[in-house]
Amino acid sequence: ETLPCERDPQKQKQPRHPTIEKLLLSFGAKPGSKLPEPPGMNTYGALAEENQRQNPCLDEHTGFPLRPSHLYSEEEELQ
């Protein structure tokens, strides 16, 4: 049975451009559904564990959000 896209729990794995996907498959590429899931990522306040990748938005030593100096000033932080 084919599920409509709106109810398909694996919707993100469906080909968005079937013509292009067929071309890629003809050259030996793997379909998206055959690729492994990406490793987990650490979340707010938690350091990356051994089997996780580092969240680029979090400080690797504290696990808290990075505060770019060009976006935030120390005076704003103190308020």
N, C-alpha and C positions, 0 to 999 in steps of 0.2 A: 504494500500500500504506500502510495506517495503522500507525504504530509505537505500541506500548504506551508509556504515559507514562514508565515506569521506564527504558526504553532510548532515549528520545527525546533526542538531544543538544541540541535547542532547547526543552527542557521549560519553561524559564523564560518562553518566549514564548507558551505555550499559554494560552488563556483559563482563568482560575481560576473565574470566575463567568459562564458562557456567557449566561445570561439577561440579566444586566446589560450584558455586552458587546454583545449584540444591540440593546438599548435605546440604548446610546451610539452605535452605528453608525447607527441609524435617524435620529439627530440630527446626523449628519455628522462624528462623531469618527473619528480614525484608529485602526485596530487596533494593538495593541502591536507586532506583527511588522512593521508599516510605519513605525514610529518609528525615527529614526536611533539608532545606538549612542551612548552617552555618551562624551565625550572621555576619554582616558586620564588617570590620576592619578599624581602622583609618589609614590615609595615611600621607605621608610626610608633616610635618609642621602643622598637625591638631591633637588636643588632642582627645582621645577616648570619644565619646558621650555616653549617658546612654545606648543606645541599641547596642553599638558596643563593640567588644572585643579589647583588647590592642594589637597592633602590636608589637611582641617581638623584632623587629629590631629598634624600635623607643623609645626614652626616654619618660617615662610616664608623665613627668612634662613639657617638651618643645615640644614634637612631632617631634623632629629632630633625625637623625640617631645616634645610640650609637657609640662611638669611643673607642673600647677596648684598654686599655693601652698597652697590649702586641703586638698590631698591629700598633699603631700610637704613635709617640713621640711628645712632645710639640714643639720641634724644627721644625719638619716637618710641623706642623700646622701653625707656624709663617711665614713660607716661602711663 
